Amino acid sequence: MRGTQLPVSTPLGKYQTANVRVSAFGQRLRASGASGTLTAIRPSAAIRIAYDRKLAALVDALAADISRVLLAAYRADPPTSVVLYGQDASPLKILQAAMRGLTRDWLARFNELGPKLAERFASDVRDRNDRAIAADLRKARFTVRFKMTVAMREAYGAVLSENVALISSLPAEHLAAVEQLVMRSVAAGRDLGTLAKGLEKRHGITRRRAARIALAQNNSATAVLARTRYLEMGLTRAIWLHSAGGQTPRPTHVAFSGKTFDLREGVVLEPDEGIVWPGTAINCRCVMKPAIEGIDY
């Protein structure tokens, strides 16, 4: 993982839709002899913003509670350098007890709310994708009603699992960093203001990480769920389109823009990414335009 990129525990980019079967509609579509391309589905800014705001609200509540509890404990019994010599360990014990309580309560809260937030996000992406594909097909005089197939359940489950894992990682990493910050403050006998500034800085770091999670997951989930639908429709080829977004575009992604690839296999554009599809690599905003068989590339 490079720099401050979003750590991903189970990359959706590596997800393989092993149980994809061409649907009855897909068989009719292929038998029709139709050719052309469908419109590329771009990740919804509205879904990302809504998801980001919900994550940010949880992070803000976490940070506010931590500041309230720890600063009150710090103020009640300020630590001094004598703690280093074992002459008075009460401030440290009080703060450690406060951290244990905060960790217990907030991990439980995120574990309760995470699956609900992930479920809403994944269902929003899935439903929007299905509406977009169906609307595009109607323009070509094809009517389809999508169902929750085995392959879609697997893809949907992968999206849910990764979202839950990432949401749960937010408080775990934040609380661990705060605990280290508190221990360093106690050891150095720092004042209340210094600790408060440290907590505020840590809050900002976690807020930015939550925003990266929302962006990366929105891109990846859109791509994974759309790819599964395309394969069910019997579409196996797509055109890679670079988004032209982001401050540091990957040269390999830019160079591959406009080229076709196999939806079943994906492509390897950079060694450290492995096999990817548009939108599945970390910070990738590329999209794909699926091709109906018969088009002259």
C-alpha positions in Angstrom: 0.0 0.0 0.0 1.5 3.4 -1.0 1.4 6.5 1.1 -1.9 7.3 2.6 -3.9 5.1 0.2 -6.9 3.4 1.7 -6.1 0.0 3.1 -8.4 -2.7 1.9 -8.8 -6.0 3.7 -10.6 -8.0 1.1 -10.3 -6.1 -2.3 -13.4 -6.3 -4.4 -11.1 -5.9 -7.3 -10.1 -9.5 -6.8 -13.7 -10.7 -6.5 -14.5 -13.5 -9.0 -18.1 -14.1 -10.0 -17.7 -17.9 -10.3 -21.5 -18.6 -10.4 -22.4 -16.3 -13.2 -24.8 -17.9 -15.7 -26.1 -16.2 -18.8 -29.8 -15.2 -18.0 -32.7 -16.1 -20.3 -32.8 -12.4 -21.3 -29.0 -12.6 -22.0 -29.6 -15.5 -24.3 -32.3 -13.7 -26.2 -30.1 -10.6 -26.5 -27.3 -12.6 -28.0 -29.6 -14.5 -30.3 -31.1 -11.2 -31.5 -27.9 -10.3 -33.4 -27.9 -6.8 -31.8 -24.6 -4.9 -31.7 -23.4 -1.7 -30.1 -22.4 -0.6 -26.7 -24.3 0.3 -23.5 -23.8 3.5 -21.7 -21.0 3.4 -19.1 -22.4 3.5 -15.5 -20.5 6.1 -13.5 -20.5 6.0 -9.7 -23.3 8.1 -8.2 -22.0 11.2 -6.5 -25.2 11.4 -4.5 -24.7 7.8 -3.1 -21.1 8.6 -2.2 -22.0 11.9 -0.5 -24.8 10.2 1.5 -22.5 7.4 2.6 -19.6 9.8 3.4 -21.9 12.0 5.5 -23.1 9.0 7.6 -19.5 7.8 8.1 -18.5 11.3 9.0 -21.3 11.7 11.5 -20.2 8.5 13.3 -16.6 9.6 13.3 -17.5 13.0 14.6 -19.6 11.5 17.5 -16.7 9.1 18.3 -14.2 12.0 18.4 -16.5 14.2 20.5 -17.1 11.5 23.1 -13.4 10.7 23.3 -12.5 14.4 23.8 -15.2 14.9 26.4 -14.2 11.8 28.5 -10.5 12.1 28.2 -10.2 15.9 28.7 -12.5 15.7 31.8 -10.3 12.9 33.2 -7.1 14.9 32.4 -8.5 18.0 33.9 -9.6 16.3 37.1 -6.1 14.8 37.8 -3.5 16.3 35.5 -0.5 14.0 35.0 3.0 15.3 35.7 6.5 13.9 35.0 6.5 12.2 38.4 4.5 9.5 36.9 7.6 8.3 35.1 9.2 7.6 38.5 6.2 5.7 39.9 5.4 8.3 42.6 1.9 8.8 41.4 0.2 6.5 38.9 -3.4 7.6 39.5 -3.7 9.9 36.5 -2.5 7.1 34.2 -4.9 4.5 35.8 -7.8 6.9 35.4 -7.0 7.5 31.7 -6.5 3.8 31.0 -9.9 3.0 32.6 -11.5 5.8 30.5 -9.9 4.4 27.3 -11.1 0.9 28.1 -14.7 2.1 28.5 -14.5 4.2 25.3 -13.1 1.3 23.3 -15.7 -1.1 24.6 -18.6 1.2 23.9 -17.6 2.5 20.5 -16.5 -0.8 19.0 -19.9 -2.1 20.0 -21.7 0.9 18.5 -19.8 0.6 15.1 -20.4 -3.2 15.1 -24.1 -2.5 15.5 -24.4 0.3 13.0 -21.9 -0.8 10.4 -23.9 -3.6 8.9 -27.0 -1.4 8.6 -25.0 1.4 6.9 -23.3 -1.1 4.6 -26.7 -2.7 3.7 -28.2 0.7 2.7 -25.1 1.7 0.7 -24.9 -1.7 -1.2 -28.6 -1.7 -1.9 -28.5 1.8 -3.2 -25.7 1.0 -5.6 -27.3 -2.2 -6.8 -30.7 -0.6 -7.4 -29.2 2.4 -9.2 -27.1 0.1 -11.4 -30.1 -2.0 -12.3 -32.2 1.0 -13.2 -29.5 2.5 -15.3 -28.9 -0.7 -17.3 -32.6 -1.3 -17.8 -33.2 2.2 -19.0 -30.3 1.9 -21.4 -31.7 -1.4 -22.8 -35.2 0.2 -23.2 -33.7 2.7 -25.6 -32.7 -0.3 -27.7 -36.2 -1.7 -27.4 -35.2 -4.5 -24.9 -37.1 -4.9 -21.7 -35.6 -6.7 -18.7 -36.5 -7.1 -15.1 -33.5 -8.0 -13.0 -33.7 -10.6 -10.2 -31.4 -11.3 -7.3 -29.5 -14.3 -8.8 -26.9 -16.5 -7.2 -24.1 -14.5 -8.8 -25.6 -11.2 -7.7 -26.1 -12.5 -4.1 -22.4 -13.4 -4.1 -21.3 -10.0 -5.5 -23.6 -8.2 -3.2 -22.3 -10.2 -0.2 -18.7 -9.3 -1.1 -19.7 -5.6 -1.2 -21.4 -5.9 2.2 -18.5 -7.8 3.8 -15.9 -5.3 2.7 -17.9 -2.3 3.8 -18.6 -3.8 7.2 -14.8 -4.6 7.6 -13.8 -1.0 6.6 -16.4 0.6 8.8 -15.3 -1.5 11.8 -11.7 -0.5 11.1 -12.4 3.2 11.6 -13.0 3.2 15.4 -10.4 0.4 16.0 -7.6 2.4 14.3 -8.8 5.7 15.8 -9.0 4.5 19.4 -5.6 2.7 19.1 -4.0 6.0 17.9 -5.7 8.0 20.6 -4.5 5.6 23.3 -0.9 6.0 22.1 -1.4 9.8 22.1 -2.7 9.8 25.7 0.2 7.6 26.9 2.7 9.9 25.4 1.1 12.9 26.9 1.0 11.3 30.3 4.7 10.3 30.1 5.7 13.8 29.0 3.5 15.5 31.6 2.0 17.6 28.8 -0.8 20.1 29.5 -4.5 19.9 28.6 -4.2 22.1 25.5 -1.5 19.9 23.9 -3.6 16.8 24.3 -6.7 18.6 22.9 -4.8 19.6 19.8 -3.5 16.1 19.4 -7.1 14.7 19.6 -8.3 17.2 17.1 -5.5 16.3 14.6 -6.3 12.6 15.0 -10.0 13.4 14.3 -9.1 15.0 11.0 -7.0 12.0 10.0 -9.9 9.6 10.6 -12.4 11.9 8.9 -10.2 11.9 5.8 -9.9 8.2 5.9 -13.7 7.8 6.1 -14.0 10.0 3.0 -11.5 7.8 1.1 -13.5 4.8 2.1 -16.7 6.3 0.7 -15.0 7.2 -2.6 -13.2 3.9 -3.1 -16.1 1.8 -2.1 -18.6 3.7 -4.3 -16.3 3.2 -7.3 -15.6 -0.5 -6.6 -19.1 -1.5 -5.6 -20.5 0.1 -8.7 -18.0 -1.7 -10.9 -18.4 -5.2 -9.3 -22.2 -5.2 -9.3 -22.4 -3.8 -12.9 -19.9 -6.4 -14.1 -22.0 -9.2 -12.6 -25.1 -8.0 -14.4 -23.3 -7.6 -17.7 -22.0 -11.2 -17.5 -25.5 -12.5 -16.8 -26.6 -10.7 -19.9 -24.0 -12.6 -21.9 -21.8 -9.5 -22.4 -18.2 -10.5 -22.1 -16.4 -7.5 -23.7 -16.1 -3.9 -22.5 -14.3 -0.7 -23.4 -12.1 0.8 -20.7 -12.7 4.6 -20.2 -10.4 6.7 -18.1 -12.3 9.1 -15.9 -9.9 12.1 -16.4 -10.5 12.8 -12.7 -8.1 12.8 -9.8 -5.0 14.9 -9.4 -2.5 12.0 -10.1 -3.9 9.8 -12.9 -2.2 6.5 -13.5 -0.3 6.6 -16.8 -1.2 2.9 -17.4 -4.9 3.6 -17.0 -4.8 6.6 -19.2 -2.9 4.6 -21.9 -5.5 1.8 -21.8 -8.5 4.1 -22.1 -10.5 3.2 -25.2 -9.2 -0.3 -25.4 -11.4 -3.4 -25.1 -10.9 -6.1 -22.5 -12.6 -9.4 -21.4 -15.1 -8.8 -18.5 -14.5 -12.3 -17.3 -10.7 -11.9 -16.9 -10.0 -8.3 -16.2 -6.6 -6.8 -17.0 -3.2 -6.3 -15.3 -2.1 -2.7 -15.9 0.3 -2.3 -12.9 2.1 -5.2 -11.2 1.2 -4.1 -7.7 -2.5 -3.9 -8.6 -2.9 -7.4 -9.9 -6.0 -8.1 -12.0 -8.4 -5.1 -12.1 -11.5 -3.9 -13.8 -12.4 -0.2 -14.1 -13.0 1.3 -10.7 -11.7 -1.6 -8.7 -8.1 -0.6 -8.0 -7.5 1.8 -5.1 -8.4 5.4 -6.0 -9.3 4.3 -9.6 -12.2 6.3 -11.1 -12.2 4.7 -14.5 -15.5 3.2 -15.9 -16.4 0.7 -18.5 -18.7 0.7 -21.5 -20.0 -2.9 -22.2 -20.2 -4.1 -25.7 -23.0 -6.1 -27.2 -21.5 -8.9 -29.4 -21.2 -8.1 -33.0 -19.8 -4.6 -32.8 -16.8 -3.8 -34.9 -14.2 -2.6 -32.5 
